[in-house]
């Protein structure tokens, strides 16, 4: 199984008890600081868009003895094989620097094009046709051993140099004489200081100014059958009987028909020789792979039609076990359906099973700014969760169509294929996501009672865990940790009034030693909370930073952090919790948070009509996450 991981992650700073962060503060450490899993991992099957024929599926079918008409009929439902009339027309193919590479890394605009007749036994002279509007055509002969250089002219046309001297024209045509294998020419393309070639092609070459200023376009005029022989879209080993472990000739024949049909359906005004259309490698590839040429000959002139019309026979490497479609109203011959043949492809083939990991920061940067399903632009802040919202079919094994993205500033729906395009087709290899692992903690699985609350706060950057990727939800939080949390909560919700974190040299309380020279230690967070009026000591001499914080103390810290003290004062005289008596200094804060739905309490097991807070009990990390989540939702 091939596993692809392209992971961007933050370093771990090893603060084992560092739970809460300041969001929006210039002093805030990174979200991944204390060991929380900060990456999304997409797990999937397949390689490519999965529309139409799966090439590895065709391979597996051929290995089972399935003939090419049946293979094509499965992937292009309702189509019929029929002869092309008239047969073998000429088509135009625009050449690229490196056809087999990603279209993002190649060019079709050239600063120089060198052409010559190939050497023996293919060699035959060629005719250079200079075309100038209003002046007709000027024919120049180029013999074997001679070369012509074509460059952009200063007047916007083509400058030709050769044994004939230098001549300019609006466009140039290269017309080889027929040799032993028909008309063949040799060309070298140059762009950006690099040369590509020499390469041999059948047919003719048309050279004209490109739409990009100062460059030329090169188009190969070739017969359809000459083109199909040179399509490099399957492994050549599939057409070699001397390689019995790979041989699948019926799949190669199916590929030839698909390539021919696609070319006829999409030939105007021209085809590209790269992944925008089909990878076309010219005569060199044809000569080196006689089996592929044989498959083209054995299916010569055969195309697919649906209801009498030529079809766009899309194909890709591996559907992952399910084909997909584009758009809401795909043509009838393309279906989203189970593709069991693709599941029989060898596990070693690239793309059968893959995973792609990306950091929360990078994913957030890519998703914000994407097009939102239904219109508009995505702006959800820091992404905390991605889920498949809709698949092609009700089958959970089908491709994802839309994804729901949850972030610190809202939610949005995006198209799965748009997200794939953002990260590159070689990284996120398909949209058949079998699972998406969101950032989180190893001990807070999906289904945990507080999973949503913990993930929501973690996604907002307010809560973190241990370097072991654990959150330890049942562990109590200490007083200093909650002081840090309260500062972080305030700064997250009030970025216009940030509480600064500074490296203090004097202890904020006698039992909280200052660690001068280190910003972000216990004394710095406690000092920040004390200066802001969020925390008080248990006495003038003690803060007890490492003692577990009580539930009622939490309420007071939250009220101070949120500046709700005035509102809470009016609730002190109310009796809400039976175990929070009038002499409890935290009663007003406790009751006010209950009125907001933030602090809920427990039913008395003996007298269910009574509500208990259990104020003396330590508050656990999972309950802290629940409180934070409710407050964030209030805001």
Secondary structure in CASP SS format (residue, H / E / C, confidence):
PFRMAT SS
TARGET T0000
AUTHOR 0000-0000-0000
METHOD secondary structure of the structure
MODEL  1
X C 1.00
X C 1.00
X C 1.00
X C 1.00
X C 1.00
X C 1.00
X C 1.00
X C 1.00
X C 1.00
X C 1.00
X C 1.00
X C 1.00
X C 1.00
X C 1.00
X C 1.00
X C 1.00
X C 1.00
X C 1.00
X C 1.00
X E 1.00
X C 1.00
X C 1.00
X C 1.00
X C 1.00
X C 1.00
X C 1.00
X C 1.00
X C 1.00
X C 1.00
X C 1.00
X C 1.00
X C 1.00
X C 1.00
X C 1.00
X C 1.00
X C 1.00
X E 1.00
X C 1.00
X E 1.00
X E 1.00
X E 1.00
X E 1.00
X E 1.00
X E 1.00
X E 1.00
X C 1.00
X E 1.00
X C 1.00
X C 1.00
X C 1.00
X E 1.00
X C 1.00
X E 1.00
X E 1.00
X H 1.00
X H 1.00
X H 1.00
X H 1.00
X H 1.00
X H 1.00
X H 1.00
X H 1.00
X H 1.00
X C 1.00
X C 1.00
X C 1.00
X C 1.00
X H 1.00
X H 1.00
X H 1.00
X H 1.00
X H 1.00
X H 1.00
X H 1.00
X H 1.00
X C 1.00
X C 1.00
X C 1.00
X C 1.00
X E 1.00
X E 1.00
X E 1.00
X E 1.00
X C 1.00
X C 1.00
X C 1.00
X C 1.00
X C 1.00
X C 1.00
X E 1.00
X E 1.00
X E 1.00
X E 1.00
X E 1.00
X C 1.00
X C 1.00
X C 1.00
X C 1.00
X C 1.00
X C 1.00
X C 1.00
X C 1.00
X H 1.00
X H 1.00
X H 1.00
X C 1.00
X C 1.00
X C 1.00
X C 1.00
X E 1.00
X C 1.00
X E 1.00
X E 1.00
X E 1.00
X E 1.00
X E 1.00
X C 1.00
X C 1.00
X C 1.00
X C 1.00
X C 1.00
X C 1.00
X C 1.00
X C 1.00
X C 1.00
X E 1.00
X E 1.00
X E 1.00
X E 1.00
X E 1.00
X E 1.00
X E 1.00
X C 1.00
X C 1.00
X C 1.00
X E 1.00
X E 1.00
X E 1.00
X E 1.00
X E 1.00
X E 1.00
X E 1.00
X C 1.00
X C 1.00
X C 1.00
X C 1.00
X E 1.00
X E 1.00
X E 1.00
X E 1.00
X E 1.00
X E 1.00
X C 1.00
X C 1.00
X C 1.00
X C 1.00
X C 1.00
X E 1.00
X E 1.00
X E 1.00
X E 1.00
X E 1.00
X C 1.00
X C 1.00
X E 1.00
X E 1.00
X E 1.00
X E 1.00
X E 1.00
X C 1.00
X E 1.00
X E 1.00
X E 1.00
X E 1.00
X E 1.00
X E 1.00
X C 1.00
X E 1.00
X E 1.00
X C 1.00
X C 1.00
X E 1.00
X E 1.00
X E 1.00
X E 1.00
X E 1.00
X E 1.00
X E 1.00
X E 1.00
X E 1.00
X E 1.00
X C 1.00
X C 1.00
X E 1.00
X E 1.00
X E 1.00
X E 1.00
X E 1.00
X E 1.00
X E 1.00
X E 1.00
X E 1.00
X C 1.00
X E 1.00
X E 1.00
X E 1.00
X E 1.00
X E 1.00
X E 1.00
X C 1.00
X C 1.00
X C 1.00
X C 1.00
X C 1.00
X C 1.00
X E 1.00
X E 1.00
X E 1.00
X E 1.00
X E 1.00
X E 1.00
X E 1.00
X E 1.00
X H 1.00
X H 1.00
X H 1.00
X H 1.00
X H 1.00
X C 1.00
X C 1.00
X E 1.00
X C 1.00
X C 1.00
X C 1.00
X C 1.00
X H 1.00
X H 1.00
X H 1.00
X H 1.00
X C 1.00
X C 1.00
X C 1.00
X C 1.00
X C 1.00
X C 1.00
X C 1.00
X C 1.00
X C 1.00
X H 1.00
X H 1.00
X H 1.00
X H 1.00
X H 1.00
X H 1.00
X H 1.00
X H 1.00
X H 1.00
X H 1.00
X H 1.00
X H 1.00
X H 1.00
X H 1.00
X H 1.00
X H 1.00
X H 1.00
X C 1.00
X C 1.00
X C 1.00
X C 1.00
X C 1.00
X E 1.00
X E 1.00
X C 1.00
X C 1.00
X C 1.00
X C 1.00
X C 1.00
X C 1.00
X C 1.00
X E 1.00
X C 1.00
X C 1.00
X H 1.00
X H 1.00
X H 1.00
X H 1.00
X H 1.00
X H 1.00
X C 1.00
X H 1.00
X H 1.00
X H 1.00
X H 1.00
X H 1.00
X H 1.00
X H 1.00
X H 1.00
X H 1.00
X C 1.00
X C 1.00
X C 1.00
X E 1.00
X E 1.00
X E 1.00
X E 1.00
X E 1.00
X C 1.00
X C 1.00
X E 1.00
X E 1.00
X C 1.00
X C 1.00
X C 1.00
X C 1.00
X E 1.00
X E 1.00
X C 1.00
X E 1.00
X C 1.00
X C 1.00
X C 1.00
X E 1.00
X C 1.00
X E 1.00
X C 1.00
X C 1.00
X C 1.00
X C 1.00
X C 1.00
X C 1.00
X C 1.00
X C 1.00
X C 1.00
X C 1.00
X C 1.00
X C 1.00
X C 1.00
X E 1.00
X C 1.00
X H 1.00
X H 1.00
X H 1.00
X H 1.00
X H 1.00
X C 1.00
X C 1.00
X C 1.00
X C 1.00
X C 1.00
X C 1.00
X C 1.00
X C 1.00
X E 1.00
X E 1.00
X E 1.00
X E 1.00
X E 1.00
X E 1.00
X E 1.00
X H 1.00
X H 1.00
X H 1.00
X H 1.00
X H 1.00
X H 1.00
X H 1.00
X H 1.00
X C 1.00
X C 1.00
X C 1.00
X E 1.00
X C 1.00
X C 1.00
X C 1.00
X C 1.00
X C 1.00
X E 1.00
X C 1.00
X C 1.00
X C 1.00
X C 1.00
X C 1.00
X E 1.00
X E 1.00
X E 1.00
X E 1.00
X E 1.00
X E 1.00
X E 1.00
X E 1.00
X E 1.00
X C 1.00
X C 1.00
X C 1.00
X C 1.00
X C 1.00
X C 1.00
X C 1.00
X C 1.00
X E 1.00
X E 1.00
X E 1.00
X E 1.00
X E 1.00
X E 1.00
X E 1.00
X E 1.00
X C 1.00
X C 1.00
X E 1.00
X E 1.00
X E 1.00
X E 1.00
X E 1.00
X E 1.00
X H 1.00
X H 1.00
X H 1.00
X H 1.00
X H 1.00
X H 1.00
X H 1.00
X H 1.00
X C 1.00
X C 1.00
X C 1.00
X C 1.00
X C 1.00
X C 1.00
X C 1.00
X C 1.00
X C 1.00
X E 1.00
X E 1.00
X E 1.00
X E 1.00
X E 1.00
X C 1.00
X C 1.00
X E 1.00
X C 1.00
X C 1.00
X C 1.00
X C 1.00
X C 1.00
X C 1.00
X C 1.00
X C 1.00
X C 1.00
X C 1.00
X H 1.00
X H 1.00
X H 1.00
X H 1.00
X H 1.00
X H 1.00
X H 1.00
X H 1.00
X H 1.00
X C 1.00
X C 1.00
X C 1.00
X E 1.00
X C 1.00
X C 1.00
X C 1.00
X C 1.00
X C 1.00
X C 1.00
X C 1.00
X C 1.00
X C 1.00
X C 1.00
X C 1.00
X C 1.00
X E 1.00
X C 1.00
X E 1.00
X H 1.00
X H 1.00
X H 1.00
X H 1.00
X H 1.00
X H 1.00
X H 1.00
X H 1.00
X H 1.00
X H 1.00
X H 1.00
X H 1.00
X H 1.00
X H 1.00
X H 1.00
X C 1.00
X H 1.00
X H 1.00
X H 1.00
X C 1.00
X C 1.00
X C 1.00
X C 1.00
X C 1.00
X C 1.00
X C 1.00
X C 1.00
X C 1.00
X C 1.00
X C 1.00
X E 1.00
X C 1.00
X C 1.00
X E 1.00
X C 1.00
X C 1.00
X C 1.00
X C 1.00
X C 1.00
X C 1.00
X C 1.00
X C 1.00
X C 1.00
X H 1.00
X H 1.00
X H 1.00
X H 1.00
X H 1.00
X H 1.00
X H 1.00
X H 1.00
X H 1.00
X H 1.00
X C 1.00
X C 1.00
X C 1.00
X C 1.00
X C 1.00
X C 1.00
X C 1.00
X C 1.00
X C 1.00
X C 1.00
X C 1.00
X C 1.00
X C 1.00
X C 1.00
X C 1.00
X C 1.00
X E 1.00
X C 1.00
X E 1.00
X H 1.00
X H 1.00
X H 1.00
X H 1.00
X H 1.00
X H 1.00
X H 1.00
X H 1.00
X H 1.00
X H 1.00
X H 1.00
X C 1.00
X C 1.00
X C 1.00
X H 1.00
X H 1.00
X H 1.00
X H 1.00
X H 1.00
X C 1.00
X C 1.00
X C 1.00
X C 1.00
X C 1.00
X C 1.00
X C 1.00
X C 1.00
X C 1.00
X C 1.00
X C 1.00
X C 1.00
X C 1.00
X C 1.00
X C 1.00
X C 1.00
X C 1.00
X H 1.00
X H 1.00
X H 1.00
X H 1.00
X H 1.00
X H 1.00
X H 1.00
X H 1.00
X H 1.00
X C 1.00
X C 1.00
X C 1.00
X C 1.00
X C 1.00
X C 1.00
X E 1.00
X E 1.00
X C 1.00
X C 1.00
X C 1.00
X C 1.00
X C 1.00
X C 1.00
X C 1.00
X E 1.00
X E 1.00
X C 1.00
X C 1.00
X C 1.00
X C 1.00
X C 1.00
X E 1.00
X C 1.00
X E 1.00
X H 1.00
X H 1.00
X H 1.00
X H 1.00
X H 1.00
X H 1.00
X H 1.00
X H 1.00
X H 1.00
X H 1.00
X H 1.00
X H 1.00
X H 1.00
X H 1.00
X C 1.00
END
